[in-house]
Amino acid sequence: MSVFDKIYKVVCSIPKGKVATYGQVAMLAGNPRWARVVGYALHNNPAPKIIPCHRVVNREGRVATAFVFGGGEAQRQMLENEGIVFESDGHIDLNRFGYIPG
């Protein structure tokens, strides 16, 4: 299984209404140093309707300003449509909406 396949598998496990950080996805995929690789993999997502890359945010709970599928506002809208609430300063409360596997 390729590194990207491992990353996509983890991202597919994030349920609707939850988010994970790039670092968390990297760790769950097998290497906590792959956070940038996660970003690259998601930027090259071959199946955006299947692999929910919009559920991955930065370590502060903020959306990617360069979200490849429509920008940060598109990512925010997708997350809000899943019930995720943004704080007044634009971040997501990871204690409330963060993905806890298993």
Protein Blocks (a to p, Z undefined) as FASTA:
>chain_A
ZZklmmmmmmmmpcghiacdfklmmmmnopaklmmmmmmmmmmocblmlmcfklpccfko
pacfklfnnpjklmmmmmmmnopacdfkopacfklmpcceZZ
